[in-house]
Amino acid sequence: MLRLKHTMIVEISRLLLGVMIAIFHRPLASMIMQHERALDGYFRSRGVELPAPPSDATAQNLYFVIGIFIALIEAARIWFSIPS
């Protein structure tokens, strides 16, 4: 019984993580893109040519899709693990 409770806590935590990523995809993408642009500038000043970072809209869409994907996968895992 304890094993089932622990497993469900982990599954629900992952589900909530996916939902939180989907909810906060805009500030999350903005923060990560700010750091990515700083790294891009650092490497370009050292002479390393890298592909340009994606736009903010692309990063926001990407994080939204990742959050929804995690939430859907975890919801399915919870759904199928419940004994009937």
Distance bins in CASP14 RR format, pairs under 12 A and 6 or more apart:
PFRMAT RR
TARGET T0000
AUTHOR 0000-0000-0000
RMODE 2
METHOD distances of the structure
MODEL  1
1 7 0 0 0 0 0 1 0 0 0 0 0
1 8 0 0 0 0 0 1 0 0 0 0 0
2 8 0 0 0 0 0 1 0 0 0 0 0
2 9 0 0 0 0 0 1 0 0 0 0 0
3 9 0 0 0 0 0 1 0 0 0 0 0
3 10 0 0 0 0 0 1 0 0 0 0 0
3 81 0 0 0 0 0 1 0 0 0 0 0
4 10 0 0 0 0 0 1 0 0 0 0 0
4 11 0 0 0 0 0 1 0 0 0 0 0
4 78 0 0 0 0 0 1 0 0 0 0 0
4 81 0 0 0 0 1 0 0 0 0 0 0
4 82 0 0 0 0 0 1 0 0 0 0 0
4 83 0 0 0 0 1 0 0 0 0 0 0
5 11 0 0 0 0 0 1 0 0 0 0 0
5 12 0 0 0 0 0 1 0 0 0 0 0
6 12 0 0 0 0 0 1 0 0 0 0 0
6 13 0 0 0 0 0 1 0 0 0 0 0
7 13 0 0 0 0 0 1 0 0 0 0 0
7 14 0 0 0 0 0 1 0 0 0 0 0
7 74 0 0 0 0 0 1 0 0 0 0 0
7 77 0 0 0 0 1 0 0 0 0 0 0
7 78 0 0 0 0 1 0 0 0 0 0 0
7 81 1 0 0 1 0 0 0 0 0 0 0
7 82 0 0 0 0 0 1 0 0 0 0 0
8 14 0 0 0 0 0 1 0 0 0 0 0
8 15 0 0 0 0 0 1 0 0 0 0 0
8 74 0 0 0 0 0 1 0 0 0 0 0
8 77 0 0 0 0 0 1 0 0 0 0 0
8 78 1 0 0 1 0 0 0 0 0 0 0
8 81 1 0 0 1 0 0 0 0 0 0 0
8 82 0 0 0 0 1 0 0 0 0 0 0
8 83 0 0 0 0 0 1 0 0 0 0 0
9 15 0 0 0 0 0 1 0 0 0 0 0
9 16 0 0 0 0 0 1 0 0 0 0 0
9 78 0 0 0 0 0 1 0 0 0 0 0
10 16 0 0 0 0 0 1 0 0 0 0 0
10 17 0 0 0 0 0 1 0 0 0 0 0
10 74 0 0 0 0 1 0 0 0 0 0 0
10 77 0 0 0 0 0 1 0 0 0 0 0
10 78 0 0 0 0 0 1 0 0 0 0 0
10 81 0 0 0 0 0 1 0 0 0 0 0
11 17 0 0 0 0 0 1 0 0 0 0 0
11 18 0 0 0 0 0 1 0 0 0 0 0
11 70 0 0 0 0 0 1 0 0 0 0 0
11 71 0 0 0 0 0 1 0 0 0 0 0
11 73 0 0 0 0 0 1 0 0 0 0 0
11 74 1 0 1 0 0 0 0 0 0 0 0
11 75 0 0 0 0 1 0 0 0 0 0 0
11 76 0 0 0 0 0 1 0 0 0 0 0
11 77 1 0 1 0 0 0 0 0 0 0 0
11 78 1 0 1 0 0 0 0 0 0 0 0
11 79 0 0 0 0 0 1 0 0 0 0 0
11 80 0 0 0 0 0 1 0 0 0 0 0
11 81 1 0 0 1 0 0 0 0 0 0 0
11 82 0 0 0 0 0 1 0 0 0 0 0
12 18 0 0 0 0 0 1 0 0 0 0 0
12 19 0 0 0 0 0 1 0 0 0 0 0
12 71 0 0 0 0 0 1 0 0 0 0 0
12 74 1 0 0 1 0 0 0 0 0 0 0
12 75 0 0 0 0 0 1 0 0 0 0 0
12 77 0 0 0 0 0 1 0 0 0 0 0
12 78 1 0 0 1 0 0 0 0 0 0 0
12 81 0 0 0 0 0 1 0 0 0 0 0
13 19 0 0 0 0 0 1 0 0 0 0 0
13 20 0 0 0 0 0 1 0 0 0 0 0
13 70 0 0 0 0 0 1 0 0 0 0 0
13 71 0 0 0 0 0 1 0 0 0 0 0
13 74 0 0 0 0 1 0 0 0 0 0 0
13 78 0 0 0 0 0 1 0 0 0 0 0
14 20 0 0 0 0 0 1 0 0 0 0 0
14 21 0 0 0 0 0 1 0 0 0 0 0
14 67 0 0 0 0 0 1 0 0 0 0 0
14 69 0 0 0 0 0 1 0 0 0 0 0
14 70 1 0 0 1 0 0 0 0 0 0 0
14 71 0 0 0 0 1 0 0 0 0 0 0
14 72 0 0 0 0 0 1 0 0 0 0 0
14 73 0 0 0 0 1 0 0 0 0 0 0
14 74 1 0 1 0 0 0 0 0 0 0 0
14 75 0 0 0 0 1 0 0 0 0 0 0
14 76 0 0 0 0 0 1 0 0 0 0 0
14 77 0 0 0 0 1 0 0 0 0 0 0
14 78 0 0 0 0 1 0 0 0 0 0 0
15 21 0 0 0 0 0 1 0 0 0 0 0
15 22 0 0 0 0 0 1 0 0 0 0 0
15 67 0 0 0 0 0 1 0 0 0 0 0
15 68 0 0 0 0 0 1 0 0 0 0 0
15 69 0 0 0 0 0 1 0 0 0 0 0
15 70 1 0 0 1 0 0 0 0 0 0 0
15 71 1 0 1 0 0 0 0 0 0 0 0
15 72 0 0 0 0 1 0 0 0 0 0 0
15 73 0 0 0 0 1 0 0 0 0 0 0
15 74 1 0 1 0 0 0 0 0 0 0 0
15 75 1 0 0 1 0 0 0 0 0 0 0
15 76 0 0 0 0 0 1 0 0 0 0 0
15 77 0 0 0 0 1 0 0 0 0 0 0
15 78 1 0 0 1 0 0 0 0 0 0 0
15 79 0 0 0 0 0 1 0 0 0 0 0
15 81 0 0 0 0 0 1 0 0 0 0 0
16 22 0 0 0 0 0 1 0 0 0 0 0
16 23 0 0 0 0 0 1 0 0 0 0 0
16 67 0 0 0 0 0 1 0 0 0 0 0
16 70 0 0 0 0 1 0 0 0 0 0 0
16 71 0 0 0 0 1 0 0 0 0 0 0
16 74 0 0 0 0 1 0 0 0 0 0 0
16 75 0 0 0 0 0 1 0 0 0 0 0
16 78 0 0 0 0 0 1 0 0 0 0 0
17 23 0 0 0 0 0 1 0 0 0 0 0
17 24 0 0 0 0 0 1 0 0 0 0 0
17 28 0 0 0 0 0 1 0 0 0 0 0
17 66 0 0 0 0 0 1 0 0 0 0 0
17 67 0 0 0 0 1 0 0 0 0 0 0
17 68 0 0 0 0 0 1 0 0 0 0 0
17 69 0 0 0 0 0 1 0 0 0 0 0
17 70 1 0 0 1 0 0 0 0 0 0 0
17 71 0 0 0 0 1 0 0 0 0 0 0
17 73 0 0 0 0 0 1 0 0 0 0 0
17 74 0 0 0 0 1 0 0 0 0 0 0
18 24 0 0 0 0 0 1 0 0 0 0 0
18 25 0 0 0 0 0 1 0 0 0 0 0
18 28 0 0 0 0 0 1 0 0 0 0 0
18 63 0 0 0 0 0 1 0 0 0 0 0
18 64 0 0 0 0 0 1 0 0 0 0 0
18 65 0 0 0 0 0 1 0 0 0 0 0
18 66 1 0 0 1 0 0 0 0 0 0 0
18 67 1 0 1 0 0 0 0 0 0 0 0
18 68 1 0 0 1 0 0 0 0 0 0 0
18 69 0 0 0 0 1 0 0 0 0 0 0
18 70 1 1 0 0 0 0 0 0 0 0 0
18 71 1 0 1 0 0 0 0 0 0 0 0
18 72 0 0 0 0 1 0 0 0 0 0 0
18 73 0 0 0 0 1 0 0 0 0 0 0
18 74 1 0 0 1 0 0 0 0 0 0 0
18 75 0 0 0 0 1 0 0 0 0 0 0
19 25 0 0 0 0 0 1 0 0 0 0 0
19 64 0 0 0 0 0 1 0 0 0 0 0
19 66 0 0 0 0 0 1 0 0 0 0 0
19 67 1 0 0 1 0 0 0 0 0 0 0
19 68 0 0 0 0 1 0 0 0 0 0 0
19 69 0 0 0 0 0 1 0 0 0 0 0
19 70 0 0 0 0 1 0 0 0 0 0 0
19 71 1 0 1 0 0 0 0 0 0 0 0
19 72 0 0 0 0 0 1 0 0 0 0 0
19 74 0 0 0 0 1 0 0 0 0 0 0
19 75 0 0 0 0 1 0 0 0 0 0 0
20 27 0 0 0 0 0 1 0 0 0 0 0
20 28 0 0 0 0 1 0 0 0 0 0 0
20 63 0 0 0 0 0 1 0 0 0 0 0
20 64 0 0 0 0 0 1 0 0 0 0 0
20 66 0 0 0 0 0 1 0 0 0 0 0
20 67 0 0 0 0 1 0 0 0 0 0 0
20 68 0 0 0 0 0 1 0 0 0 0 0
20 70 0 0 0 0 1 0 0 0 0 0 0
20 71 0 0 0 0 1 0 0 0 0 0 0
21 27 0 0 0 0 0 1 0 0 0 0 0
21 28 1 0 0 1 0 0 0 0 0 0 0
21 29 0 0 0 0 0 1 0 0 0 0 0
21 32 0 0 0 0 0 1 0 0 0 0 0
21 60 0 0 0 0 0 1 0 0 0 0 0
21 62 0 0 0 0 0 1 0 0 0 0 0
21 63 1 0 0 1 0 0 0 0 0 0 0
21 64 0 0 0 0 1 0 0 0 0 0 0
21 65 0 0 0 0 1 0 0 0 0 0 0
21 66 1 0 0 1 0 0 0 0 0 0 0
21 67 1 1 0 0 0 0 0 0 0 0 0
21 68 0 0 0 0 1 0 0 0 0 0 0
21 69 0 0 0 0 1 0 0 0 0 0 0
21 70 1 0 0 1 0 0 0 0 0 0 0
21 71 0 0 0 0 1 0 0 0 0 0 0
21 74 0 0 0 0 0 1 0 0 0 0 0
22 28 0 0 0 0 1 0 0 0 0 0 0
22 29 0 0 0 0 0 1 0 0 0 0 0
22 60 0 0 0 0 0 1 0 0 0 0 0
22 61 0 0 0 0 0 1 0 0 0 0 0
22 62 0 0 0 0 0 1 0 0 0 0 0
22 63 0 0 0 0 1 0 0 0 0 0 0
22 64 1 0 1 0 0 0 0 0 0 0 0
22 65 0 0 0 0 1 0 0 0 0 0 0
22 66 0 0 0 0 1 0 0 0 0 0 0
22 67 1 0 1 0 0 0 0 0 0 0 0
22 68 1 0 1 0 0 0 0 0 0 0 0
22 69 0 0 0 0 1 0 0 0 0 0 0
22 70 0 0 0 0 1 0 0 0 0 0 0
22 71 1 0 0 1 0 0 0 0 0 0 0
22 72 0 0 0 0 0 1 0 0 0 0 0
22 74 0 0 0 0 0 1 0 0 0 0 0
23 63 0 0 0 0 0 1 0 0 0 0 0
23 64 0 0 0 0 1 0 0 0 0 0 0
23 67 0 0 0 0 1 0 0 0 0 0 0
23 68 0 0 0 0 0 1 0 0 0 0 0
23 71 0 0 0 0 0 1 0 0 0 0 0
24 30 0 0 0 0 0 1 0 0 0 0 0
24 31 0 0 0 0 1 0 0 0 0 0 0
24 32 0 0 0 0 0 1 0 0 0 0 0
24 60 0 0 0 0 0 1 0 0 0 0 0
24 63 0 0 0 0 1 0 0 0 0 0 0
24 64 0 0 0 0 1 0 0 0 0 0 0
24 66 0 0 0 0 0 1 0 0 0 0 0
24 67 0 0 0 0 1 0 0 0 0 0 0
25 31 0 0 0 0 0 1 0 0 0 0 0
25 32 0 0 0 0 0 1 0 0 0 0 0
25 33 0 0 0 0 0 1 0 0 0 0 0
25 56 0 0 0 0 0 1 0 0 0 0 0
25 57 0 0 0 0 0 1 0 0 0 0 0
25 58 0 0 0 0 0 1 0 0 0 0 0
25 59 0 0 0 0 1 0 0 0 0 0 0
25 60 1 0 1 0 0 0 0 0 0 0 0
25 61 0 0 0 0 1 0 0 0 0 0 0
25 62 0 0 0 0 1 0 0 0 0 0 0
25 63 1 0 1 0 0 0 0 0 0 0 0
25 64 1 0 1 0 0 0 0 0 0 0 0
25 65 0 0 0 0 1 0 0 0 0 0 0
25 66 0 0 0 0 1 0 0 0 0 0 0
25 67 1 0 0 1 0 0 0 0 0 0 0
25 68 0 0 0 0 1 0 0 0 0 0 0
25 69 0 0 0 0 0 1 0 0 0 0 0
25 70 0 0 0 0 0 1 0 0 0 0 0
25 71 0 0 0 0 0 1 0 0 0 0 0
26 32 0 0 0 0 0 1 0 0 0 0 0
26 33 0 0 0 0 0 1 0 0 0 0 0
26 56 0 0 0 0 1 0 0 0 0 0 0
26 57 0 0 0 0 1 0 0 0 0 0 0
26 59 0 0 0 0 1 0 0 0 0 0 0
26 60 1 0 1 0 0 0 0 0 0 0 0
26 61 0 0 0 0 0 1 0 0 0 0 0
26 62 0 0 0 0 0 1 0 0 0 0 0
26 63 0 0 0 0 1 0 0 0 0 0 0
26 64 0 0 0 0 1 0 0 0 0 0 0
27 33 0 0 0 0 0 1 0 0 0 0 0
27 34 0 0 0 0 0 1 0 0 0 0 0
27 56 0 0 0 0 0 1 0 0 0 0 0
27 59 0 0 0 0 0 1 0 0 0 0 0
27 60 0 0 0 0 1 0 0 0 0 0 0
27 63 0 0 0 0 1 0 0 0 0 0 0
28 34 0 0 0 0 0 1 0 0 0 0 0
28 35 0 0 0 0 0 1 0 0 0 0 0
28 56 0 0 0 0 0 1 0 0 0 0 0
28 59 0 0 0 0 1 0 0 0 0 0 0
28 60 0 0 0 0 1 0 0 0 0 0 0
28 62 0 0 0 0 0 1 0 0 0 0 0
28 63 1 0 1 0 0 0 0 0 0 0 0
28 64 0 0 0 0 1 0 0 0 0 0 0
28 66 0 0 0 0 1 0 0 0 0 0 0
28 67 0 0 0 0 1 0 0 0 0 0 0
29 35 0 0 0 0 0 1 0 0 0 0 0
29 36 0 0 0 0 1 0 0 0 0 0 0
29 53 0 0 0 0 0 1 0 0 0 0 0
29 54 0 0 0 0 1 0 0 0 0 0 0
29 55 0 0 0 0 1 0 0 0 0 0 0
29 56 1 0 0 1 0 0 0 0 0 0 0
29 57 0 0 0 0 1 0 0 0 0 0 0
29 58 0 0 0 0 1 0 0 0 0 0 0
29 59 1 1 0 0 0 0 0 0 0 0 0
29 60 1 0 1 0 0 0 0 0 0 0 0
29 61 0 0 0 0 1 0 0 0 0 0 0
29 62 1 0 0 1 0 0 0 0 0 0 0
29 63 1 0 1 0 0 0 0 0 0 0 0
29 64 0 0 0 0 1 0 0 0 0 0 0
29 65 0 0 0 0 0 1 0 0 0 0 0
29 66 0 0 0 0 0 1 0 0 0 0 0
29 67 0 0 0 0 0 1 0 0 0 0 0
30 36 0 0 0 0 0 1 0 0 0 0 0
30 37 0 0 0 0 0 1 0 0 0 0 0
30 55 0 0 0 0 0 1 0 0 0 0 0
30 56 1 0 0 1 0 0 0 0 0 0 0
30 57 0 0 0 0 0 1 0 0 0 0 0
30 59 1 0 0 1 0 0 0 0 0 0 0
30 60 1 0 0 1 0 0 0 0 0 0 0
30 63 0 0 0 0 1 0 0 0 0 0 0
31 37 0 0 0 0 0 1 0 0 0 0 0
31 38 0 0 0 0 0 1 0 0 0 0 0
31 56 0 0 0 0 0 1 0 0 0 0 0
31 59 0 0 0 0 1 0 0 0 0 0 0
31 60 0 0 0 0 0 1 0 0 0 0 0
31 63 0 0 0 0 0 1 0 0 0 0 0
32 38 0 0 0 0 0 1 0 0 0 0 0
32 39 0 0 0 0 0 1 0 0 0 0 0
32 53 0 0 0 0 1 0 0 0 0 0 0
32 54 0 0 0 0 0 1 0 0 0 0 0
32 56 0 0 0 0 0 1 0 0 0 0 0
32 58 0 0 0 0 0 1 0 0 0 0 0
32 59 1 0 0 1 0 0 0 0 0 0 0
32 60 0 0 0 0 0 1 0 0 0 0 0
32 62 0 0 0 0 1 0 0 0 0 0 0
32 63 1 0 0 1 0 0 0 0 0 0 0
32 66 0 0 0 0 0 1 0 0 0 0 0
33 39 0 0 0 0 0 1 0 0 0 0 0
33 40 0 0 0 0 1 0 0 0 0 0 0
33 52 0 0 0 0 0 1 0 0 0 0 0
33 53 1 0 0 1 0 0 0 0 0 0 0
33 54 1 0 0 1 0 0 0 0 0 0 0
33 55 0 0 0 0 1 0 0 0 0 0 0
33 56 1 0 1 0 0 0 0 0 0 0 0
33 57 0 0 0 0 0 1 0 0 0 0 0
33 58 0 0 0 0 1 0 0 0 0 0 0
33 59 1 0 1 0 0 0 0 0 0 0 0
33 60 0 0 0 0 1 0 0 0 0 0 0
33 62 0 0 0 0 0 1 0 0 0 0 0
33 63 0 0 0 0 1 0 0 0 0 0 0
34 40 0 0 0 0 0 1 0 0 0 0 0
34 41 0 0 0 0 0 1 0 0 0 0 0
34 53 0 0 0 0 0 1 0 0 0 0 0
34 56 0 0 0 0 1 0 0 0 0 0 0
34 59 0 0 0 0 0 1 0 0 0 0 0
35 41 0 0 0 0 0 1 0 0 0 0 0
35 42 0 0 0 0 0 1 0 0 0 0 0
35 53 0 0 0 0 1 0 0 0 0 0 0
35 59 0 0 0 0 0 1 0 0 0 0 0
36 42 0 0 0 0 0 1 0 0 0 0 0
36 43 0 0 0 0 0 1 0 0 0 0 0
36 50 0 0 0 0 0 1 0 0 0 0 0
36 51 0 0 0 0 0 1 0 0 0 0 0
36 52 0 0 0 0 0 1 0 0 0 0 0
36 53 1 0 1 0 0 0 0 0 0 0 0
36 54 0 0 0 0 1 0 0 0 0 0 0
36 55 0 0 0 0 0 1 0 0 0 0 0
36 56 0 0 0 0 0 1 0 0 0 0 0
36 58 0 0 0 0 0 1 0 0 0 0 0
36 59 0 0 0 0 1 0 0 0 0 0 0
36 62 0 0 0 0 0 1 0 0 0 0 0
37 43 0 0 0 0 0 1 0 0 0 0 0
37 44 0 0 0 0 0 1 0 0 0 0 0
37 50 0 0 0 0 0 1 0 0 0 0 0
37 52 0 0 0 0 1 0 0 0 0 0 0
37 53 1 0 1 0 0 0 0 0 0 0 0
37 54 0 0 0 0 0 1 0 0 0 0 0
37 55 0 0 0 0 0 1 0 0 0 0 0
37 56 0 0 0 0 1 0 0 0 0 0 0
37 59 0 0 0 0 0 1 0 0 0 0 0
38 44 0 0 0 0 0 1 0 0 0 0 0
38 45 0 0 0 0 0 1 0 0 0 0 0
38 53 0 0 0 0 0 1 0 0 0 0 0
39 45 0 0 0 0 0 1 0 0 0 0 0
39 46 0 0 0 0 0 1 0 0 0 0 0
39 48 0 0 0 0 0 1 0 0 0 0 0
39 50 0 0 0 0 1 0 0 0 0 0 0
39 53 0 0 0 0 1 0 0 0 0 0 0
40 46 0 0 0 0 0 1 0 0 0 0 0
40 47 0 0 0 0 0 1 0 0 0 0 0
40 48 0 0 0 0 1 0 0 0 0 0 0
40 49 0 0 0 0 0 1 0 0 0 0 0
40 50 1 0 0 1 0 0 0 0 0 0 0
40 51 0 0 0 0 1 0 0 0 0 0 0
40 52 1 0 0 1 0 0 0 0 0 0 0
40 53 1 0 1 0 0 0 0 0 0 0 0
40 54 0 0 0 0 0 1 0 0 0 0 0
41 47 0 0 0 0 1 0 0 0 0 0 0
41 48 0 0 0 0 1 0 0 0 0 0 0
41 49 0 0 0 0 0 1 0 0 0 0 0
41 50 0 0 0 0 1 0 0 0 0 0 0
41 52 0 0 0 0 0 1 0 0 0 0 0
41 53 0 0 0 0 1 0 0 0 0 0 0
42 48 0 0 0 0 1 0 0 0 0 0 0
42 50 0 0 0 0 0 1 0 0 0 0 0
43 49 0 0 0 0 1 0 0 0 0 0 0
43 50 1 0 1 0 0 0 0 0 0 0 0
43 51 0 0 0 0 0 1 0 0 0 0 0
43 52 0 0 0 0 0 1 0 0 0 0 0
43 53 0 0 0 0 0 1 0 0 0 0 0
44 50 1 0 0 1 0 0 0 0 0 0 0
44 51 0 0 0 0 0 1 0 0 0 0 0
44 52 0 0 0 0 1 0 0 0 0 0 0
44 53 0 0 0 0 0 1 0 0 0 0 0
52 58 0 0 0 0 0 1 0 0 0 0 0
53 59 0 0 0 0 1 0 0 0 0 0 0
53 62 0 0 0 0 0 1 0 0 0 0 0
54 60 0 0 0 0 1 0 0 0 0 0 0
54 61 0 0 0 0 1 0 0 0 0 0 0
54 62 1 0 0 1 0 0 0 0 0 0 0
54 63 0 0 0 0 0 1 0 0 0 0 0
55 61 0 0 0 0 1 0 0 0 0 0 0
55 62 0 0 0 0 0 1 0 0 0 0 0
56 62 0 0 0 0 0 1 0 0 0 0 0
56 63 0 0 0 0 0 1 0 0 0 0 0
57 63 0 0 0 0 0 1 0 0 0 0 0
57 64 0 0 0 0 0 1 0 0 0 0 0
58 64 0 0 0 0 0 1 0 0 0 0 0
58 65 0 0 0 0 0 1 0 0 0 0 0
59 65 0 0 0 0 0 1 0 0 0 0 0
59 66 0 0 0 0 0 1 0 0 0 0 0
60 66 0 0 0 0 0 1 0 0 0 0 0
60 67 0 0 0 0 0 1 0 0 0 0 0
61 67 0 0 0 0 0 1 0 0 0 0 0
61 68 0 0 0 0 0 1 0 0 0 0 0
62 68 0 0 0 0 0 1 0 0 0 0 0
62 69 0 0 0 0 0 1 0 0 0 0 0
63 69 0 0 0 0 0 1 0 0 0 0 0
63 70 0 0 0 0 0 1 0 0 0 0 0
64 70 0 0 0 0 0 1 0 0 0 0 0
64 71 0 0 0 0 0 1 0 0 0 0 0
65 71 0 0 0 0 0 1 0 0 0 0 0
65 72 0 0 0 0 0 1 0 0 0 0 0
66 72 0 0 0 0 0 1 0 0 0 0 0
66 73 0 0 0 0 0 1 0 0 0 0 0
67 73 0 0 0 0 1 0 0 0 0 0 0
67 74 0 0 0 0 0 1 0 0 0 0 0
67 75 0 0 0 0 0 1 0 0 0 0 0
68 74 0 0 0 0 0 1 0 0 0 0 0
68 75 0 0 0 0 0 1 0 0 0 0 0
69 75 0 0 0 0 0 1 0 0 0 0 0
69 76 0 0 0 0 0 1 0 0 0 0 0
70 76 0 0 0 0 0 1 0 0 0 0 0
70 77 0 0 0 0 0 1 0 0 0 0 0
71 77 0 0 0 0 0 1 0 0 0 0 0
71 78 0 0 0 0 0 1 0 0 0 0 0
72 78 0 0 0 0 0 1 0 0 0 0 0
72 79 0 0 0 0 0 1 0 0 0 0 0
73 79 0 0 0 0 0 1 0 0 0 0 0
73 80 0 0 0 0 0 1 0 0 0 0 0
74 80 0 0 0 0 0 1 0 0 0 0 0
74 81 0 0 0 0 0 1 0 0 0 0 0
75 81 0 0 0 0 0 1 0 0 0 0 0
75 82 0 0 0 0 0 1 0 0 0 0 0
76 82 0 0 0 0 0 1 0 0 0 0 0
END
